[in-house]
Structure formats: structure tokens, C-alpha cells
Amino acid sequence: MPIKDTIENLGRSVHHEWDKIADRLNWGVDKPVVVANYSGFGRANHLFLTGRVLRDKAIGRTERDGLLQNVINNFKRFNSREIPGAEVEIKWAGEIFHRTTDAEGYFKVSADFDRNLVFPESTGIWQQAEITVLSTPDNGPVDHHTYADVLLPQGGEFGIISDIDDTVLQTDVTSRFKLKTMWHTILKNAGNRRAFEQVADFYQALHRGADNEGENPIFYLSNSPWNLYDLLTDFLSINQLPKGPVLLRDFGLPYEDKPEEYQGHKTEMLRQILRTYPEMKFILLGDSGEHDTDIYLAAAREFPEQIQQIYIRDVQHERRAQRIEALIENNSDIPVKLIGSYVDATAHGREKGYVV
């Protein structure tokens, strides 16, 4: 087993054992119930939305936090006190769904409707779903209300699907044993994490499109756990990147419990997005640090009419760059561009007519 998987399995085991101790001692049952209301996406007859019911850990989210506060906040993020067995009601445009949270506190709606729902035009491409926690095993009736944003694209020239780590956010994912990545995760906050130069300008240009006035929908994929959702959404906002659903991974689900046909979080979510918008073409953005190119090329083979362009940011690692160049050469019928910077990407995008 790769060392990355070994570290993740060790962390998962420690977290589960800590949860067992906390449950036996009734730690945290007096904390308020909260919902981690992740943004979703849909169309007039489909909704995809996930969320998580937790005990409130009062995590700070200011850019001025120092080193010690960052460590405390990030420890709280990973030491989440999820609430399994919570009864949740989700309302969206007149449709109502009832869900029970799983062992990690998650609920999910992935549903088709037999009619096209009607939304107020004034709200634009973002709608809201109302989420109510009706009860929990420890507290009984709760009646906790919150709202989650749902992306509902309206037209647009194309969609954008982007990786986050080392594509938008500098994480040093290629460092030995991912030590630098862990350093960033533990010791930093959204305000002092670094975005790549000119990435916001390029992404905003793609979001606006060729007429410079559009709202091309954007989706962010990452293998980071949902525990980092608030940090990553704050980072995107601080660095003026376009708003879009941030789709992360369930850190708590062991590999052996995943379905046999499961091909990885990014592949599954990429398919989910492409199948939700079968008439839409997409531009995919990733980096050469891990397997983005392989995943995107496979998607282009599976959905040949939808993949318009693939951009891969070169992480300046010679062996990895050589591998990517060989992949591009062996798949010359698929539009893949290895870029050294987002200035290069913008120039290429103008040449292709994606941006102005």
C-alpha cells in the first residue's frame, strides 16, 4: 500500500478510536447541533447536494489568526464530532427529501424529478435549498434550520471543472511523503495560503467567457477531506476566484468499504457533473503533480462530445512533466495543453476563443 494511503488509514483509525472514547464519556453532546452545508448543483429536474450534521466546534475563520490558533482550528476541523442517525429534511423549489445521516454524519440528495422546477429569475444561477435537522439520537427533536447554495447554470458557453491542490492552491503535493502539504494544512489558514500567480485572472476570464459578460459555471474538485471545506471556500473567496461548488472527499470511508466499481473521488464526481449537464461542453484544469491528466483523458474518452479543452499546470518536476508530455503525445486527438503559467494559459485561451 502506498505511504499516502497508509498515513490516511492511520489517521482514520486514530479518529475513529478517539470518537469511541468521546462517545463513552459523552464528550460534546452538550455542544449545539450545526450543519456543514456544502454547496450543490443541479438543473431544472435534478438536484445533487451533500451536507454533514456535526457538533459545533467553534472554529475561528479570520485571516489574522496566528500559528497557535491555526493549529487549534485545524485540529478541530479534523477532530469533528459527527452525528450519525440524525433526521434531516431538505426542501428545494417545492420538493422535499428526508435523509438519515450515516456513520460519519453525512447526508446526500441525488435525485431526478418528473417535472421541471420553477425558480425566480432574480436569483440568477444560485438557488438555495433549506436544510432542517429534525432530530438527533442524543437530543431528540432539534428543529435546526440552515441554507445551502445550489448552482443552477443558465446557458453559458461552457462549464469549467478544476482541481484545487497545486492547480489553484499551492500545496506542494509532490513533496516527499507530502510533508510540505501536511505542514500547510496544519499550520496555515485561508488568508496565508498562496494562490498561483494570475490564476484568478484566468479563471475569472473563463467564467466570463468569450463575450466577457457570461456566467460560465465552475466546479472545484479535490481529494482533500470535507473537513477542510470552510478553509478552501474562504481561500477561493479571498483570492477572488469564481464561486462554484467545492466537491471534496469523505475521509472517513475506508477503501475496503467502497463499491468494487469505484474509480476514485475525482473520477466519480467528474462523471456526476458531466452526466448532469449532457448538453454542455467543459474545460478541465489540473496539474501534473498526480493523476489529473490520466483522469481527464479517461473522461475525454468516455464523454468525447463534452470535453472541449484540458489544461495541465506543470509543477516543474522533470520526471512528471516527461510522463505528461508522453501522455499528450499518445493522445494527440484530445485537446490537452501543458502550461508553465496562467499567463500562458490566458494566451492560449484567447487564441482558442475561450476568453477575451
CORWO-V121753 format. One line per field, one symbol per residue. psi: psi as a letter, one per 40 degrees, with the letter a starting at -180 (. if undefined). A space follows every 50 residues. Layout:
psi=???
This chain:
psi=hiddddddddddddddddddddddefheeeiihihggiiaiaadfihhhi ihhihhefhifieehaddddddddddddfigigieihhhhhhfeihihih iadeeiiihgiiieihihihddeaehihhhhhhdiiddeahdfhiiihih hgigbidiihhhidheddhhefeeihefddddddddeiaddeihiihedd ddddddddadeeeighiihhiieiiddeddddddddddefiihihhhaih dehideeiideheiddddddddddddgdehiihhhaiedbfddddddddd ddgdedhdihhhhhefhddddddddddddefeehghhhidiedddddddd deedi.
